Amino acid sequence: MNKKLQFLLLGLVCFNAGAQVKQEIFESFKLQERRNVSYYFPEDYSEEKKYPLLVVLDAEYLFDLVVANAKFQSRLDRMPQVIVVGVGQAENDIRLEDCAHEEFSGLPSDKGKMFYEFLGTELIPYLETSYNIAPFKMFVGYDITANFGNYYLFKDRSLFNSYVSISPTLATEMENRVPERLSALEQVIFYNLIVEKEPSDDRQRILQMNHSINSITKESLHYFFDEYESADHSSIAAYGIGKAFDNVFKIFRPISPAEYKSEILTSEEPVFNYLENRYSTIEKLFGFQKPVELNDIMAIYAACRKKEDYESLKPLAELCKKEYPDTMMGFYFEGEYYEEIGEPKKAFKTFEKAFQMQEIDFLTKDMALEKIDALKADFGY
């Protein structure tokens, strides 16, 4: 049996709607070991969609936490559905070998180099060829495994777009090397540094690293430092993972009232640009198009009215015709656009079209009829 076929058979993940989590023995040629690997797939996994990949070390402790948070937040539309892969490292304390580094250089030891290649050239490529993996990948690690994730920053292009570093035990010079690499990388990177407030051997170095990263001014770097006073080194993971997801996937969430007030109403750009840029960023970042939320359309519509930015109503109307084609929303907004720019005849005909279509949200046929009657009274149509 050739190695490729053997690799696929041993690494095969079988799942169905009733089995979201599967544990397998993965035969690694890089490590020359068989490793315990856990996989989570959304129960409605579809070949028509792409899914960001979350790679979790210390799976015995972190995998269930990550999966629970991902399921909860994706069901509330606060983040996309994801695929999670967790690598077990507790048996015989093998995590110490996987993530070992040379004392003086701070770089991975021989076993660490092989483990680095195992993740980057075996496990992740296997999932990419077997499932619909989006370009966006996140690394999640804790103490020494958190430190290990930083080595993927040392390549010209980081394998991961997002790092969740929980109470890291830093290798030599890492407090300087991580800021240097984050400053040098040109791609979009989300970096979450999560720590407890209690004293530790690495605390001062972590705070130094935080200070250095904070001084970096790059639009492509999204850095978050979350410190928890009540947490200790054991509980910090449970505190931090949900907040890290909030940080990273903020743009995926529906527009909030606070965002509407602080960002949309205060912007000098046309209102529609905010919505267009938001969904364009989602597509570039996660590798798939997200259907435009009704909540977001209504927020942009309200801002158009509030700021008297009537020119933004026209592209908003066209978007609504595409996203909600059976409803009156697109034609109603277009009718208001013509009404505001002084085209009553076009407005009249457009509101008539809106009246013939399905109601949605606060938009009713009575509202379209009121517009039609008002235009008749004013202009005699």
Secondary structure, DSSP 8 states (H G I E B T S, - for coil): --HHHHHHHHH----BTTB-EEEEEEEETTTTEEEEEEEE--TT--TTS-EEEEEESSHHHHHHHHHHHHHHHHHTTSS---EEEEE---GGGHHHHHT-B-TTT-SB-HHHHHHHHIIIIIIHHHHHHHS-EEEEEEEEEETHHHHHHGGGGGSSS-S-SEEEEES----TTHHHHHHHHHHH--S-EEEEEEEESS--TTHHHHHHHHHHHHT---TTEEEEEEEESS--TTTHHHHHHHHHHHHHTGGGS---HHHIIIIITT-SS-HHHHHHHHHHHHHHHHSS-----HHHHHHHHHHHHHTT-GGGHHHHHHHHHHHSTTBSHHHHHHHHHHHHTT-HHHHHHHHHHHHTSB-BTTB-HHHHHHHHHHHHHHH--
